[in-house]
Amino acid sequence: MKIIIAIVIFSVIILFHELGHFLLAKANGIKVNEFCLGMGPTLFGITRGDTKYSLKLFPIGGACMMEGEDEESTSDRAFGKKSVWARLSVVVAGPLFNFLMAFLFALVLIFNVGYDLPVLSGVQEGMPAEAAGMREGDVIVRMNRSRIHFFREIRAYTQFHPGEAVELIYERDGERHTTMITPAYDEESGAYLYGFLGSVQKTRGNIFQIIRYSAYEVKYWISLTLNSLKSLVTGRVSVNELSGPVGIVDMIGEGYERSIVEGWFSAFLQMLYMSVFLSANLGVMNLLPLPALDGGRILFMLVEVVRGRRVNPEKEGMVHFVGIMLLFALMIFVMFNDVRKLLL
């Protein structure tokens, strides 16, 4: 069951990503040869106008295949014949649609379950928060340069800045206060802690607050993804801790099994939560300036804007081909690592 759910979630996220490319391609007069869900041989296809819409055998991934995207074409409606700004809008649309999808799903999620405000329900005895004079009802506003909207952002900040002193701004009875606080290492949990306690109860807001906190939800996942990548690059997180499709399927399965005991609607909301995270994550990853990704294509177009002429398509294509091979190698490594962790 968890594999089916994972396939549905992946398919919806990727389809929405490709829909962004598709709509902007059509808007810019670019011919779309095929818009498909899945990979491999075609199971079903129908042609409308000059575009074939199809369903492939393997329900993983999808594509928006544009005329002249990766090959030479003499058509005036070819991707390569359009202005750099038209092409740029088409490429950027994919990741932006992932952020839009994450926002729409977050709207449904927060409308039903609310959001966790950074309000303290208390402080742990003998911990830095108590020593700093903080108490129940204090609202965390900012930690150094990071604005705090959810209580879980406090835990995330601690995770990515272990042991670091922080200038903390909080509100008490409508007034703002500033204090310096350094987390203490907790032997039992093996982590640095401030000693903040948060309420498990969610806040339900009006429609405007729901919209605002849905945007904050997407911002939270984007920030978490960027900080995780930074930790990976700096060596704070090992490559062995990366998770790929196998690990994500397992994570989705665990979430489903925990939530389904409370009913199908609870499981549905849990899957929405997973989808918000995965869609925002895919948006960020696709914007990385790496060959074969949307971000790599964007980088070549920005170079074109600066130079005033396009990079040789053959050379660009070779760079993207090498990038695809490297990504496949990384995917195989991550998949092997996921399987190894599951078997341990």
N, C-alpha and C positions, 0 to 999 in steps of 0.2 A: 504493500500500500504506500509506504513512504517513497518508493521509487516513482510511482505514478504521480504522487503529489509533487515531488521534486521536478519531474518532467513538465507538469502543467505550469508550475511557477517559473521555471527557466524559460519555457516557451512563450509565456505571456510577456515576460520582461524583455526577451530578445525581440519578439514581434513588435513591441512598442518602440524599442530602439530603432529597428529598421523602418517603422512607420514614420519616424521623424525624418530619416533620409528620403523616404518615398514622397512625402508631402512637399518637402522643400524642393525636391527634384522636379516634381510636376509644376510647382509654382514658378520655377525658373525656366520652364520649357525644355527640360532635359528628358530625353526618351528613356523610360524604364522598360527594359526588355522583359524582366521577370521579377515578381515579388513573391517570395516563397517562405513557407514555414517548414523547418527541418532540413535535412541534408540527404544526399544520395539520390537514388532513382525516384522519379515522379510517380506518386500514387494516383493523384487526381490533379487536373489542371483545366482552367478555363480562360479564354482570352477575351478581354474587353478592351476595345480600342487597339492600341499597339502594345499592351502589357499583358503578359501571361501571369495569372495568379494560380499558384500551385501548392500542393501539400506533398512533402517528400517522405520517403520510407522511414528514415531515422528522425524521430521527433526531437531533435536537439539542434538548436541554432536556427538560423534563418538568414535571408539575404535580400537585398534590394539591388538587383543587377542593372546597372545603368549603361547605356550605349557609350562606348569610348572611355570607360572609367579606367580600365587596365590594359586597353589595347588601342591601336590607332583606328580612327574612324573619320570618314569624310562627311558624315552627316552634320548638318548645321545644328542638330539637337543633341550632339554628343557632349558628354560631360567635359571633355578637354577643350571644347570650342567655346565654352561659356567664360565669362569674366571671372577673375580670381575671387571677387566678392560673392558671386553666385555660387561658385564651387565651395567656398569657405562656409557659406550658410548651410549648404547641404550636408557637409561633413559635421559641422558643429551641432546640427539638429538632432543627431542620434543620441549623444550624451545628454543634451538638454531635455529630450523627451524622457530619458530615464529619471532625471530629477523631477520632471513634471509628474511622472507616474508615481514616484515615491511620495510626492506631496499629496496627490489625490488619494492614495491608499492611507496616508497618515491622517487625512481628514476623516475618513471613515473610522479609523482606529480610535482617534482621540475623541470623536463624537460619541463613541460607545463606551470607552473606558476612562477618558480623562487624561490628565498629565500630572507628573510628579514635580511639584514646586520645590525649590531648594530651601524649605522651611525646616528648621531643626525641631525635632520632637524631644530633644534632650542631648546631653553630652555624656561621654563615658568618664567615669570617675578616675582621676589620676592621669588623664590624657591631656595633650597640649591644648585642646579646645577648652577644657575646664580651667586650665592655668591662665588662658587668655581672657577669662571672664565671660565666655560665651554661654548662652543658656537657651532653654526652650523658647521657641517663637522667633528666634533670630532668623533673618532671611539672608542667605548668601547672595551677594550681587556680583562680585567680581573676584577672581583669583589671579593676581598679577594682571596681565593684559587680557585674560580670558573672561568674557561675559558669561555668567552662569544663569541658565534658564531652567534646568532640571536638576534634581538632586543627584541623579546618576552621573552628571557631568563632574561632580566633585570627585567621585571614585575614579572616573576616567582621567582627570587631571593628576591625581595621585599616582595612577598607574604609569603615566608617561613622564612624570617628574618625581620619581621616588626619592624621598629624603631631602628634597629641596625646600628651603624656606620660602614662604609665600606672603606677599602683601595682600591681605584679605579685607574686602569691603563688605560690610553687612548692614542691614537695616534693623532697627529696633524701635518700636513705637513711632514709626514714620521718620525717624532720624537716621542718618548714615554715620557709620563709625568705621575706622580703619585700624587694623592691628597686624602685627607680624606674627606668623605662626610657623613652626617647623614640625613636621610630622615625626612621630616616634616609631621606632621599629617594634613590631609586635611579634614575639617569638611564636606564639600559638598559630597565627595566621600566616606568618612568614612574609608580612607586608608592612609598609609604612602607613600609619594611621594618624588622622587628626583627632579622632574621637567624636566625630559628629554622628548623631543618630537621626535618621529620617523616618517620617511616617510612611506606612505602607498604603495609606489611603490616597486615592487620586482626586484631583480637583476637577470639577466640571464647570466649564465656562460658557459664556454666551457665544453666538456664532462668530463674532469678530475675534474673540480670544481663541476659539477653536482654529480659525484660519491662521492666526499669528503663531500659535504653538505647533501647528502642523508644519509651518515653514521652519520653525526652530528644530523640529524633529529631523527634517531633512538635513539641516545645517549640522546637527549633532552627528549624524552618520557620515556626512562628508568629512567633518573634522576628525572623527575617529579613524576613518580610512587613511587620511593624509598623515596623521600622527603615527599610525601603524607602519606606513611606508617609510616614514622618517626613521622610526626605530629599527626597521629592517636595514636601511642603508647605513645607519650609524653603528650597527652591530649589537644594539641593545636587545634585539629580537633575532633569534636564530632562523636561518632558512628552513630548518627542520620543523619550525612551528607553523609554516605556511599550510593552508588547507585549500584543496582544489575541489572538483566536482564530487569525488567520493566522500570527502570530509563534510561538504555542505549537505549532501544527501543524508548523511548520518545525523547531522545537526537538525535538519528539518524533521527527520523521523523521530528524534528524541522529543522535539518540541510538540509534535503531533500527538505522540503517545502520552505525554504529560497532560496536555490540554483536553484530549478527547474524553477523559474520564469525567470532565465537567460538562460535557455535551458538545454537540456539533458546532454550535455557535461560538463557543469558547475556542474550539480548534480552528474555526475559520478566522477568528481574530488573531490567533497565534500565527497562522500562515500569512496573514496580512502584515504582521510585524516583521516576519522573516522577509517578506517581499519588499518592504520599505528599505530594510538594510541592504538586501542584495541589489535592488535597482539603483540606489544611491552609490553603492560600491562599484557597480558596473559603469556608471556614469563617470566616476572619478578615474577608474582604471583606463577607460577608453580615451580620456583626455591626456594621459601621460604621453610626453613627446617621444614615443618609441616607434620604430619602424613597424609597419603593418597595422598599428592601431590608428584610430581617428586622430589622436594627438600627434602622431608622426606625420600624417597627411597635412594637418593644420600647420605644423612646423615648416614643411616644404612650401606651403602657400604663403606663409609669412615671409619666408626668404624671398619668394617671388615678388611680394609687395615691395620689399626693400631694394631688390636688384632691378626691378622694373621689367623683368622678363622671367619666363618659366624655366625651372630646372629641367634639364633633358629628361623627358618621360622614361626613356630606357634606363637611365641611371637611377632615377627615382624608383622605378619598378624593381630594379635589382636590389636596392636597399630594402624595400618592403619584403621582397622574397626572402632575403637573409633574415629579416626580422621574424617572418612567419616560421622559418625553420627553428630559430632560437626559442620562439614562444612554444612551439611544439615540444622541443626538448625540455623546457621548463615544466610544461604541462605533464609530461611523462614522469619527470622527477617528483613533482608534487603528488601525482596520483599514486606513485609507488610509496611515497612517504605516508599518504593517507591510509593505504592498505596496511602498511607496517604498523601504524599506530592503532588501527582497529584490531590487529591480531595480537598485540601485546597485552 
